[in-house]
Amino acid sequence: MSLSSETEKGETQLVDTHLLHNNGKDLIIREQPIMECALDAISVLGNSGQITLIARGNAIPTAVAVANVVTENMMKGNSKILDIVVDSENGHGRYGMTLVSTIKIIIVKTN
């Protein structure tokens, strides 16, 4: 899945992932307030039981912070990080094609 089809900067985007062969939802993280993203993630996690946080480039630290807030503060003992996938994809940079880092963090509800 390419993240180049993002909507406006500063908004989370919820994507139905029936094409990605997992049971949850994807939440595309951008550079925005951590608690706002964490509340979005909690609401999806409560409904579906699984969520995948996806971020690229400078938004990766935000995604990691959101995962930590959700699993260690808001839902401590009731959620866990199932998998983390770090990768890179081709992106357009100032000097042509560059590699952009991406991360996918899968969080599941345990209780």
Chimera marker file (.cmm) of the C-alpha trace (Angstrom):
<marker_set name="trace">
<marker id="1" x="0.000" y="0.000" z="0.000" r="1" g="1" b="0" radius="0.5"/>
<marker id="2" x="1.413" y="3.329" z="-0.965" r="1" g="1" b="0" radius="0.5"/>
<marker id="3" x="0.873" y="6.237" z="1.356" r="1" g="1" b="0" radius="0.5"/>
<marker id="4" x="1.187" y="8.821" z="-1.372" r="1" g="1" b="0" radius="0.5"/>
<marker id="5" x="-2.582" y="9.181" z="-1.645" r="1" g="1" b="0" radius="0.5"/>
<marker id="6" x="-2.862" y="11.065" z="1.630" r="1" g="1" b="0" radius="0.5"/>
<marker id="7" x="-5.574" y="13.640" z="2.251" r="1" g="1" b="0" radius="0.5"/>
<marker id="8" x="-4.955" y="17.023" z="3.828" r="1" g="1" b="0" radius="0.5"/>
<marker id="9" x="-1.926" y="17.383" z="6.095" r="1" g="1" b="0" radius="0.5"/>
<marker id="10" x="-2.850" y="17.341" z="9.756" r="1" g="1" b="0" radius="0.5"/>
<marker id="11" x="-5.757" y="14.904" z="9.599" r="1" g="1" b="0" radius="0.5"/>
<marker id="12" x="-5.765" y="11.215" z="10.371" r="1" g="1" b="0" radius="0.5"/>
<marker id="13" x="-7.161" y="9.019" z="7.659" r="1" g="1" b="0" radius="0.5"/>
<marker id="14" x="-9.000" y="5.823" z="8.480" r="1" g="1" b="0" radius="0.5"/>
<marker id="15" x="-8.714" y="3.192" z="5.771" r="1" g="1" b="0" radius="0.5"/>
<marker id="16" x="-10.735" y="-0.020" z="5.567" r="1" g="1" b="0" radius="0.5"/>
<marker id="17" x="-8.167" y="-2.781" z="5.198" r="1" g="1" b="0" radius="0.5"/>
<marker id="18" x="-10.174" y="-5.692" z="3.854" r="1" g="1" b="0" radius="0.5"/>
<marker id="19" x="-7.802" y="-5.639" z="0.882" r="1" g="1" b="0" radius="0.5"/>
<marker id="20" x="-4.737" y="-5.816" z="3.143" r="1" g="1" b="0" radius="0.5"/>
<marker id="21" x="-5.685" y="-9.155" z="4.736" r="1" g="1" b="0" radius="0.5"/>
<marker id="22" x="-5.854" y="-8.103" z="8.374" r="1" g="1" b="0" radius="0.5"/>
<marker id="23" x="-8.840" y="-7.872" z="10.685" r="1" g="1" b="0" radius="0.5"/>
<marker id="24" x="-8.496" y="-4.289" z="11.842" r="1" g="1" b="0" radius="0.5"/>
<marker id="25" x="-8.305" y="-0.813" z="10.447" r="1" g="1" b="0" radius="0.5"/>
<marker id="26" x="-5.400" y="1.331" z="9.269" r="1" g="1" b="0" radius="0.5"/>
<marker id="27" x="-4.850" y="4.788" z="10.705" r="1" g="1" b="0" radius="0.5"/>
<marker id="28" x="-2.473" y="6.936" z="8.671" r="1" g="1" b="0" radius="0.5"/>
<marker id="29" x="-0.528" y="9.184" z="11.034" r="1" g="1" b="0" radius="0.5"/>
<marker id="30" x="0.771" y="12.591" z="10.013" r="1" g="1" b="0" radius="0.5"/>
<marker id="31" x="2.580" y="15.311" z="11.933" r="1" g="1" b="0" radius="0.5"/>
<marker id="32" x="-0.191" y="16.272" z="14.345" r="1" g="1" b="0" radius="0.5"/>
<marker id="33" x="-0.863" y="16.234" z="18.092" r="1" g="1" b="0" radius="0.5"/>
<marker id="34" x="-0.104" y="12.871" z="19.673" r="1" g="1" b="0" radius="0.5"/>
<marker id="35" x="-3.136" y="12.793" z="21.958" r="1" g="1" b="0" radius="0.5"/>
<marker id="36" x="-5.489" y="13.539" z="19.061" r="1" g="1" b="0" radius="0.5"/>
<marker id="37" x="-4.112" y="10.524" z="17.171" r="1" g="1" b="0" radius="0.5"/>
<marker id="38" x="-4.202" y="8.389" z="20.321" r="1" g="1" b="0" radius="0.5"/>
<marker id="39" x="-7.891" y="9.153" z="20.860" r="1" g="1" b="0" radius="0.5"/>
<marker id="40" x="-8.630" y="8.260" z="17.235" r="1" g="1" b="0" radius="0.5"/>
<marker id="41" x="-6.716" y="5.006" z="17.696" r="1" g="1" b="0" radius="0.5"/>
<marker id="42" x="-8.527" y="4.170" z="20.968" r="1" g="1" b="0" radius="0.5"/>
<marker id="43" x="-11.942" y="4.622" z="19.362" r="1" g="1" b="0" radius="0.5"/>
<marker id="44" x="-11.065" y="2.323" z="16.451" r="1" g="1" b="0" radius="0.5"/>
<marker id="45" x="-9.359" y="-0.203" z="18.731" r="1" g="1" b="0" radius="0.5"/>
<marker id="46" x="-12.429" y="-0.346" z="20.960" r="1" g="1" b="0" radius="0.5"/>
<marker id="47" x="-14.679" y="-1.113" z="17.998" r="1" g="1" b="0" radius="0.5"/>
<marker id="48" x="-12.563" y="-3.462" z="15.889" r="1" g="1" b="0" radius="0.5"/>
<marker id="49" x="-10.048" y="-4.952" z="18.331" r="1" g="1" b="0" radius="0.5"/>
<marker id="50" x="-7.060" y="-4.243" z="16.073" r="1" g="1" b="0" radius="0.5"/>
<marker id="51" x="-5.533" y="-1.180" z="14.462" r="1" g="1" b="0" radius="0.5"/>
<marker id="52" x="-2.499" y="-0.583" z="12.269" r="1" g="1" b="0" radius="0.5"/>
<marker id="53" x="-0.748" y="2.758" z="12.644" r="1" g="1" b="0" radius="0.5"/>
<marker id="54" x="0.972" y="3.742" z="9.400" r="1" g="1" b="0" radius="0.5"/>
<marker id="55" x="3.428" y="6.616" z="9.089" r="1" g="1" b="0" radius="0.5"/>
<marker id="56" x="6.177" y="7.756" z="6.775" r="1" g="1" b="0" radius="0.5"/>
<marker id="57" x="9.075" y="10.170" z="6.984" r="1" g="1" b="0" radius="0.5"/>
<marker id="58" x="8.885" y="12.803" z="9.697" r="1" g="1" b="0" radius="0.5"/>
<marker id="59" x="5.612" y="11.387" z="11.061" r="1" g="1" b="0" radius="0.5"/>
<marker id="60" x="7.265" y="8.154" z="12.279" r="1" g="1" b="0" radius="0.5"/>
<marker id="61" x="8.094" y="9.537" z="15.775" r="1" g="1" b="0" radius="0.5"/>
<marker id="62" x="4.455" y="10.582" z="16.156" r="1" g="1" b="0" radius="0.5"/>
<marker id="63" x="3.267" y="7.062" z="15.302" r="1" g="1" b="0" radius="0.5"/>
<marker id="64" x="5.690" y="5.516" z="17.805" r="1" g="1" b="0" radius="0.5"/>
<marker id="65" x="4.558" y="7.963" z="20.502" r="1" g="1" b="0" radius="0.5"/>
<marker id="66" x="0.893" y="7.192" z="19.758" r="1" g="1" b="0" radius="0.5"/>
<marker id="67" x="1.573" y="3.449" z="20.058" r="1" g="1" b="0" radius="0.5"/>
<marker id="68" x="3.307" y="4.008" z="23.406" r="1" g="1" b="0" radius="0.5"/>
<marker id="69" x="0.515" y="6.224" z="24.747" r="1" g="1" b="0" radius="0.5"/>
<marker id="70" x="-2.146" y="3.710" z="23.731" r="1" g="1" b="0" radius="0.5"/>
<marker id="71" x="-0.402" y="0.573" z="25.029" r="1" g="1" b="0" radius="0.5"/>
<marker id="72" x="1.367" y="1.969" z="28.109" r="1" g="1" b="0" radius="0.5"/>
<marker id="73" x="-0.990" y="4.677" z="29.366" r="1" g="1" b="0" radius="0.5"/>
<marker id="74" x="-4.552" y="4.562" z="28.064" r="1" g="1" b="0" radius="0.5"/>
<marker id="75" x="-5.014" y="0.800" z="27.687" r="1" g="1" b="0" radius="0.5"/>
<marker id="76" x="-2.240" y="-0.581" z="29.883" r="1" g="1" b="0" radius="0.5"/>
<marker id="77" x="-2.780" y="-4.300" z="30.341" r="1" g="1" b="0" radius="0.5"/>
<marker id="78" x="-5.619" y="-4.352" z="27.795" r="1" g="1" b="0" radius="0.5"/>
<marker id="79" x="-3.611" y="-3.916" z="24.599" r="1" g="1" b="0" radius="0.5"/>
<marker id="80" x="-0.277" y="-4.893" z="23.151" r="1" g="1" b="0" radius="0.5"/>
<marker id="81" x="1.862" y="-4.249" z="20.099" r="1" g="1" b="0" radius="0.5"/>
<marker id="82" x="1.548" y="-7.289" z="17.883" r="1" g="1" b="0" radius="0.5"/>
<marker id="83" x="4.042" y="-6.388" z="15.154" r="1" g="1" b="0" radius="0.5"/>
<marker id="84" x="6.206" y="-3.549" z="13.870" r="1" g="1" b="0" radius="0.5"/>
<marker id="85" x="7.221" y="-3.377" z="10.214" r="1" g="1" b="0" radius="0.5"/>
<marker id="86" x="9.874" y="-0.861" z="9.156" r="1" g="1" b="0" radius="0.5"/>
<marker id="87" x="10.415" y="-0.356" z="5.448" r="1" g="1" b="0" radius="0.5"/>
<marker id="88" x="11.168" y="2.278" z="2.832" r="1" g="1" b="0" radius="0.5"/>
<marker id="89" x="9.528" y="3.303" z="-0.403" r="1" g="1" b="0" radius="0.5"/>
<marker id="90" x="10.444" y="5.513" z="-3.320" r="1" g="1" b="0" radius="0.5"/>
<marker id="91" x="9.456" y="9.124" z="-2.893" r="1" g="1" b="0" radius="0.5"/>
<marker id="92" x="9.914" y="12.379" z="-4.720" r="1" g="1" b="0" radius="0.5"/>
<marker id="93" x="12.545" y="14.596" z="-3.179" r="1" g="1" b="0" radius="0.5"/>
<marker id="94" x="14.201" y="17.844" z="-4.035" r="1" g="1" b="0" radius="0.5"/>
<marker id="95" x="16.821" y="16.080" z="-6.155" r="1" g="1" b="0" radius="0.5"/>
<marker id="96" x="14.688" y="13.407" z="-7.788" r="1" g="1" b="0" radius="0.5"/>
<marker id="97" x="13.774" y="10.009" z="-6.411" r="1" g="1" b="0" radius="0.5"/>
<marker id="98" x="14.684" y="9.324" z="-2.788" r="1" g="1" b="0" radius="0.5"/>
<marker id="99" x="13.880" y="6.622" z="-0.253" r="1" g="1" b="0" radius="0.5"/>
<marker id="100" x="11.323" y="7.523" z="2.394" r="1" g="1" b="0" radius="0.5"/>
<marker id="101" x="11.141" y="5.468" z="5.600" r="1" g="1" b="0" radius="0.5"/>
<marker id="102" x="7.789" y="3.923" z="6.528" r="1" g="1" b="0" radius="0.5"/>
<marker id="103" x="6.510" y="2.149" z="9.629" r="1" g="1" b="0" radius="0.5"/>
<marker id="104" x="3.467" y="0.010" z="10.395" r="1" g="1" b="0" radius="0.5"/>
<marker id="105" x="2.632" y="-0.691" z="14.038" r="1" g="1" b="0" radius="0.5"/>
<marker id="106" x="-0.104" y="-3.264" z="14.682" r="1" g="1" b="0" radius="0.5"/>
<marker id="107" x="-1.856" y="-2.897" z="18.034" r="1" g="1" b="0" radius="0.5"/>
<marker id="108" x="-4.398" y="-5.433" z="19.308" r="1" g="1" b="0" radius="0.5"/>
<marker id="109" x="-6.848" y="-5.329" z="22.169" r="1" g="1" b="0" radius="0.5"/>
<marker id="110" x="-6.166" y="-8.219" z="24.554" r="1" g="1" b="0" radius="0.5"/>
<marker id="111" x="-9.265" y="-8.177" z="26.777" r="1" g="1" b="0" radius="0.5"/>
<link id1="1" id2="2" r="1" g="1" b="0" radius="0.2"/>
<link id1="2" id2="3" r="1" g="1" b="0" radius="0.2"/>
<link id1="3" id2="4" r="1" g="1" b="0" radius="0.2"/>
<link id1="4" id2="5" r="1" g="1" b="0" radius="0.2"/>
<link id1="5" id2="6" r="1" g="1" b="0" radius="0.2"/>
<link id1="6" id2="7" r="1" g="1" b="0" radius="0.2"/>
<link id1="7" id2="8" r="1" g="1" b="0" radius="0.2"/>
<link id1="8" id2="9" r="1" g="1" b="0" radius="0.2"/>
<link id1="9" id2="10" r="1" g="1" b="0" radius="0.2"/>
<link id1="10" id2="11" r="1" g="1" b="0" radius="0.2"/>
<link id1="11" id2="12" r="1" g="1" b="0" radius="0.2"/>
<link id1="12" id2="13" r="1" g="1" b="0" radius="0.2"/>
<link id1="13" id2="14" r="1" g="1" b="0" radius="0.2"/>
<link id1="14" id2="15" r="1" g="1" b="0" radius="0.2"/>
<link id1="15" id2="16" r="1" g="1" b="0" radius="0.2"/>
<link id1="16" id2="17" r="1" g="1" b="0" radius="0.2"/>
<link id1="17" id2="18" r="1" g="1" b="0" radius="0.2"/>
<link id1="18" id2="19" r="1" g="1" b="0" radius="0.2"/>
<link id1="19" id2="20" r="1" g="1" b="0" radius="0.2"/>
<link id1="20" id2="21" r="1" g="1" b="0" radius="0.2"/>
<link id1="21" id2="22" r="1" g="1" b="0" radius="0.2"/>
<link id1="22" id2="23" r="1" g="1" b="0" radius="0.2"/>
<link id1="23" id2="24" r="1" g="1" b="0" radius="0.2"/>
<link id1="24" id2="25" r="1" g="1" b="0" radius="0.2"/>
<link id1="25" id2="26" r="1" g="1" b="0" radius="0.2"/>
<link id1="26" id2="27" r="1" g="1" b="0" radius="0.2"/>
<link id1="27" id2="28" r="1" g="1" b="0" radius="0.2"/>
<link id1="28" id2="29" r="1" g="1" b="0" radius="0.2"/>
<link id1="29" id2="30" r="1" g="1" b="0" radius="0.2"/>
<link id1="30" id2="31" r="1" g="1" b="0" radius="0.2"/>
<link id1="31" id2="32" r="1" g="1" b="0" radius="0.2"/>
<link id1="32" id2="33" r="1" g="1" b="0" radius="0.2"/>
<link id1="33" id2="34" r="1" g="1" b="0" radius="0.2"/>
<link id1="34" id2="35" r="1" g="1" b="0" radius="0.2"/>
<link id1="35" id2="36" r="1" g="1" b="0" radius="0.2"/>
<link id1="36" id2="37" r="1" g="1" b="0" radius="0.2"/>
<link id1="37" id2="38" r="1" g="1" b="0" radius="0.2"/>
<link id1="38" id2="39" r="1" g="1" b="0" radius="0.2"/>
<link id1="39" id2="40" r="1" g="1" b="0" radius="0.2"/>
<link id1="40" id2="41" r="1" g="1" b="0" radius="0.2"/>
<link id1="41" id2="42" r="1" g="1" b="0" radius="0.2"/>
<link id1="42" id2="43" r="1" g="1" b="0" radius="0.2"/>
<link id1="43" id2="44" r="1" g="1" b="0" radius="0.2"/>
<link id1="44" id2="45" r="1" g="1" b="0" radius="0.2"/>
<link id1="45" id2="46" r="1" g="1" b="0" radius="0.2"/>
<link id1="46" id2="47" r="1" g="1" b="0" radius="0.2"/>
<link id1="47" id2="48" r="1" g="1" b="0" radius="0.2"/>
<link id1="48" id2="49" r="1" g="1" b="0" radius="0.2"/>
<link id1="49" id2="50" r="1" g="1" b="0" radius="0.2"/>
<link id1="50" id2="51" r="1" g="1" b="0" radius="0.2"/>
<link id1="51" id2="52" r="1" g="1" b="0" radius="0.2"/>
<link id1="52" id2="53" r="1" g="1" b="0" radius="0.2"/>
<link id1="53" id2="54" r="1" g="1" b="0" radius="0.2"/>
<link id1="54" id2="55" r="1" g="1" b="0" radius="0.2"/>
<link id1="55" id2="56" r="1" g="1" b="0" radius="0.2"/>
<link id1="56" id2="57" r="1" g="1" b="0" radius="0.2"/>
<link id1="57" id2="58" r="1" g="1" b="0" radius="0.2"/>
<link id1="58" id2="59" r="1" g="1" b="0" radius="0.2"/>
<link id1="59" id2="60" r="1" g="1" b="0" radius="0.2"/>
<link id1="60" id2="61" r="1" g="1" b="0" radius="0.2"/>
<link id1="61" id2="62" r="1" g="1" b="0" radius="0.2"/>
<link id1="62" id2="63" r="1" g="1" b="0" radius="0.2"/>
<link id1="63" id2="64" r="1" g="1" b="0" radius="0.2"/>
<link id1="64" id2="65" r="1" g="1" b="0" radius="0.2"/>
<link id1="65" id2="66" r="1" g="1" b="0" radius="0.2"/>
<link id1="66" id2="67" r="1" g="1" b="0" radius="0.2"/>
<link id1="67" id2="68" r="1" g="1" b="0" radius="0.2"/>
<link id1="68" id2="69" r="1" g="1" b="0" radius="0.2"/>
<link id1="69" id2="70" r="1" g="1" b="0" radius="0.2"/>
<link id1="70" id2="71" r="1" g="1" b="0" radius="0.2"/>
<link id1="71" id2="72" r="1" g="1" b="0" radius="0.2"/>
<link id1="72" id2="73" r="1" g="1" b="0" radius="0.2"/>
<link id1="73" id2="74" r="1" g="1" b="0" radius="0.2"/>
<link id1="74" id2="75" r="1" g="1" b="0" radius="0.2"/>
<link id1="75" id2="76" r="1" g="1" b="0" radius="0.2"/>
<link id1="76" id2="77" r="1" g="1" b="0" radius="0.2"/>
<link id1="77" id2="78" r="1" g="1" b="0" radius="0.2"/>
<link id1="78" id2="79" r="1" g="1" b="0" radius="0.2"/>
<link id1="79" id2="80" r="1" g="1" b="0" radius="0.2"/>
<link id1="80" id2="81" r="1" g="1" b="0" radius="0.2"/>
<link id1="81" id2="82" r="1" g="1" b="0" radius="0.2"/>
<link id1="82" id2="83" r="1" g="1" b="0" radius="0.2"/>
<link id1="83" id2="84" r="1" g="1" b="0" radius="0.2"/>
<link id1="84" id2="85" r="1" g="1" b="0" radius="0.2"/>
<link id1="85" id2="86" r="1" g="1" b="0" radius="0.2"/>
<link id1="86" id2="87" r="1" g="1" b="0" radius="0.2"/>
<link id1="87" id2="88" r="1" g="1" b="0" radius="0.2"/>
<link id1="88" id2="89" r="1" g="1" b="0" radius="0.2"/>
<link id1="89" id2="90" r="1" g="1" b="0" radius="0.2"/>
<link id1="90" id2="91" r="1" g="1" b="0" radius="0.2"/>
<link id1="91" id2="92" r="1" g="1" b="0" radius="0.2"/>
<link id1="92" id2="93" r="1" g="1" b="0" radius="0.2"/>
<link id1="93" id2="94" r="1" g="1" b="0" radius="0.2"/>
<link id1="94" id2="95" r="1" g="1" b="0" radius="0.2"/>
<link id1="95" id2="96" r="1" g="1" b="0" radius="0.2"/>
<link id1="96" id2="97" r="1" g="1" b="0" radius="0.2"/>
<link id1="97" id2="98" r="1" g="1" b="0" radius="0.2"/>
<link id1="98" id2="99" r="1" g="1" b="0" radius="0.2"/>
<link id1="99" id2="100" r="1" g="1" b="0" radius="0.2"/>
<link id1="100" id2="101" r="1" g="1" b="0" radius="0.2"/>
<link id1="101" id2="102" r="1" g="1" b="0" radius="0.2"/>
<link id1="102" id2="103" r="1" g="1" b="0" radius="0.2"/>
<link id1="103" id2="104" r="1" g="1" b="0" radius="0.2"/>
<link id1="104" id2="105" r="1" g="1" b="0" radius="0.2"/>
<link id1="105" id2="106" r="1" g="1" b="0" radius="0.2"/>
<link id1="106" id2="107" r="1" g="1" b="0" radius="0.2"/>
<link id1="107" id2="108" r="1" g="1" b="0" radius="0.2"/>
<link id1="108" id2="109" r="1" g="1" b="0" radius="0.2"/>
<link id1="109" id2="110" r="1" g="1" b="0" radius="0.2"/>
<link id1="110" id2="111" r="1" g="1" b="0" radius="0.2"/>
</marker_set>
